[in-house]
């Protein structure tokens, strides 16, 4: 069963805290990402879909590589455009924080998005070249 501690171990700056109110078996992992464990305890009847995903914003390619490797390990699956599905079926978007900067220029961002489409794990250097028109 998916558990906050298992996910929390992936994130370098996490800590586990009890939710300050009682709501079933909920816990929070705070820091880079927030997970509400009650959502992870749906059992076999309730499956995860891409309708809900967690986003991990990464400053560097090394961070993208780190989270990509850990979240796809043990049976996860690479998807397209910086998305992956972990071994529990949760969808994740592992993306560079540079997207916010690139989005300020419509033409440059269009080139970035065109470069994103064939990628699975995002390559920040390749995306920057696309933004720069190279």
C-alpha positions in Angstrom: 0.0 0.0 0.0 1.2 3.5 -0.8 2.3 5.4 2.3 3.5 8.9 3.0 6.7 7.6 4.4 7.5 5.8 1.1 6.9 8.9 -0.9 8.5 11.1 1.7 11.7 9.1 1.4 12.0 10.3 -2.2 11.9 14.0 -1.3 15.0 15.3 0.2 13.4 18.1 2.2 10.4 16.3 3.6 9.1 16.0 7.2 6.0 14.0 8.4 3.4 15.8 10.5 0.1 14.7 11.9 -2.8 16.6 10.4 -4.0 19.0 13.1 -7.6 17.7 12.8 -8.9 14.1 12.6 -9.8 13.0 9.1 -9.5 9.2 8.9 -5.9 8.1 8.6 -4.5 11.4 7.1 -1.0 12.5 7.3 0.8 15.3 5.4 4.3 15.3 3.9 5.4 18.9 3.7 8.2 20.5 1.9 8.5 20.1 -1.9 5.2 18.2 -2.3 2.1 17.6 -0.1 0.5 14.2 0.0 -2.7 13.4 1.8 -2.5 9.7 2.6 -6.3 9.3 2.8 -6.3 9.7 -0.9 -3.7 6.9 -1.2 -5.8 4.4 0.7 -8.6 3.8 -1.8 -7.9 0.1 -2.1 -8.3 -1.9 -5.3 -11.8 -0.6 -6.0 -10.7 3.0 -6.6 -7.9 3.3 -9.3 -5.8 6.4 -9.9 -6.1 8.1 -13.3 -4.2 10.9 -15.0 -7.1 13.2 -14.0 -5.1 13.9 -10.9 -1.4 14.3 -10.8 1.3 15.7 -8.6 3.7 18.3 -9.9 7.4 18.4 -8.8 9.0 21.7 -9.9 12.8 21.2 -10.4 15.5 23.9 -10.5 18.1 21.7 -12.3 18.4 18.8 -14.6 20.0 16.9 -11.7 16.8 17.3 -9.7 14.7 16.2 -12.7 16.9 13.1 -13.1 16.7 12.4 -9.3 12.9 12.4 -9.0 12.4 10.7 -12.4 14.7 7.8 -11.3 13.1 7.3 -7.9 9.5 7.7 -9.0 9.8 5.3 -11.9 11.8 2.7 -9.9 10.2 -0.5 -8.8 7.6 -0.7 -11.6 6.9 3.0 -12.5 6.4 3.9 -16.2 7.7 6.8 -18.2 4.9 8.6 -20.1 5.2 11.7 -22.4 6.0 15.3 -21.9 7.6 15.1 -18.4 4.8 12.8 -17.0 5.4 9.5 -15.3 3.3 7.0 -13.4 4.8 5.5 -10.3 4.5 1.9 -9.2 1.2 2.7 -7.4 -0.4 4.2 -10.5 -0.1 7.9 -9.3 0.7 10.3 -12.1 3.5 12.8 -11.7 4.7 15.8 -13.7 8.5 16.4 -13.3 9.1 19.8 -14.7 11.7 22.6 -14.8 10.9 25.8 -12.9 12.1 27.6 -16.1 8.6 27.0 -17.6 7.4 30.1 -15.8 10.1 32.2 -17.4 9.7 30.7 -20.8 6.0 31.3 -20.8 6.5 35.0 -20.8 7.5 34.9 -24.5 4.7 33.3 -26.6 7.0 32.5 -29.6 9.7 31.0 -27.4 7.3 29.1 -25.3 5.6 27.6 -28.4 9.1 26.3 -29.5 9.6 24.9 -26.0 6.2 23.1 -26.1 7.0 21.7 -29.5 10.3 20.3 -28.1 8.5 18.8 -25.1 6.0 16.7 -27.2 8.4 13.9 -28.2 10.2 13.8 -24.8 9.5 11.6 -21.9 11.9 12.8 -19.2 12.4 16.5 -19.9 15.8 17.7 -21.0 16.3 21.3 -19.7 19.3 22.1 -22.0 17.3 20.9 -25.1 14.3 23.0 -24.0 16.5 26.0 -23.5 17.9 25.6 -27.0 14.4 25.4 -28.3 13.4 28.5 -26.5 16.5 30.3 -27.8 15.5 29.2 -31.4 18.7 27.1 -31.8 
